[in-house]
Amino acid sequence: GGDVVTFGETMAALRADGLIRLGGTMRLSVAGAESNVAIGLARLGHRVRWIGLVGADETGELVLRTLRAEGVDVTHARSDERGPTGMILTERRVGELIRVIYHRAGSAASFLSPDDVLPALDPPPRLVHLTGITPALGRGPAEAVRAAVRAAAASGVPACLDVNHRARLWSRDQAAEALRPLAPSLSIIVASDDELELVAPASATTERDRVAALLDAGVTEVIVKRGGEGADGHTADQAVHTPARRVQVADVVGAGDAFVAGYLSGLLDGLDLTGRLGRAVTTGAFAVACSGDWEGLPTRPELGLLDTLPGSILR
Ligand code: ATP
């Protein structure tokens, strides 16, 4: 069954050097929250499978080829004629402020259904990873997420959800309506500090209450991300704060996905909560220190690189 199964939408990513409205050069890559996590895990040596639909087009081939090249198992991913591969355009508008433009409505990925996902969960992996983006893509993807959560729970596989709210895809109310019912069946919840309320019961009104309510509902680990401030991890008997690693920021996009890859890698390796968070802030820091969502993620021998002295030369 492998270590981790994840699924979602991966798009062609076009990153403009200047302002898109002025024309000029763009760099072509791929981006998707779940496949970013998959690449992060594969680079650390874990066996990870990504499932998703791409269009029957050249950018779809790019998505599959990239994931294959990164050592991600795509045997259950496929192209579908019903829509094109989605696309995300980005430009650096001012300083670190990045403008994101989606062309993803009606994409092939929005036709994902439980039938695409369930076969890939048998034999069961050690972990299933989901994000709150997938249920925002349409009825089928939302069904697929619910089916995967049920299947994981039925076979005793821990499921991890990164809330990953995308305000361009749906409202906070719609997200909460879809995500709250999943919470009791999840083992790990990862959320930014402003996203916790989208998955915790509405009756809880402070972060402390939200964390407590989720742990009471049976979630084993609640992880709260705080950007440059690091993250907090909560279990029934432990709360740990881990500061972010100090790095020069190149591009903050992808930090959250890199963080999840590091966290799940630590979990698969049997690290304790402090060790898991330590690896998560390390992979998160790699993502912000390098441009691109996933390009700079570390291999296992590179995990210690942030401890090397500035100005040293890698040989
Ligand atoms: P994104 O949506 O951009 O991927 P996010 O909002 O999901 O990010 P963040 O909380 O911004 O996630 O970042 C996740 C983790 O990455 C943080 O907990 C931290 O460990 C690391 N990180 C983020 N920003 C920085 C930074 N400026 N310097 C060092 N580490 C950072």
Residues whose N, C-alpha, C, O or C-beta is under 5 A from the ligand:
A	BS01	ATP	S192 K225 R226 G227 G228 G230 A231 A244 R245 V247 V249 V252 V253 G254 A255 G256 D257 F259 A280 V281 G284 A285 V288
